[in-house]
Amino acid sequence: MSAQVQNGSRGPVVAPVRPQAASSSQPAAVSGTGASRTVDSFGGAAGSKEVTAYVNGKPSQITVVPVGNGQYLRADAADAYQRMEAAARKAGINISAGSGFRDMKQQQYLWDGYQAKLRGEKWAQSFNKAARPGFSNHQNGIAMDVEGTHKSYKSAAYQWLAKHAKEYGFVNDVSGEPWHWTYRNKVQ
Ligand SMILES: [Zn+2]
């Protein structure tokens, strides 16, 4: 769920992610005559909203942008994600947004479920690893759990991402979670 995974026996495994501020990462497609940039089917900045994000437990205000399926990412990560998803589709790979930005309440819920699972409570067995509230890259708006990769490093979607995600600044940075991709803004 995050780069900062609380591991019961070892304590938090901290892998701080400090993305650069968004550079001028406008999409390539800008219409020549219109004032607004040309965007894909997600509608670009439409529907963006101000939210409280957390990095290493510290709150800040960021703008998140919808990326489909009711999910959001921080504006720069959203732009990169949408370009990546479009490129995947062109290559015949169907990926979509599973879980992006989470507010504190959502992360708390996932954390509580994960803790219950660790205690062996039956109802919670379907919860995944979750970072401590305030310490997930999902709360920073830069992590996306990608649909299409679930449960398998052998899936075509994972294989495509493993090869191409870095071209969009995304890395798979939680072991055991082929679906979890974090935007680091280091395009290769
Ligand atoms: Zn995740």
Residues whose N, C-alpha, C, O or C-beta is under 5 A from the ligand:
A	BS01	ZN	M1 S2 D145 H180
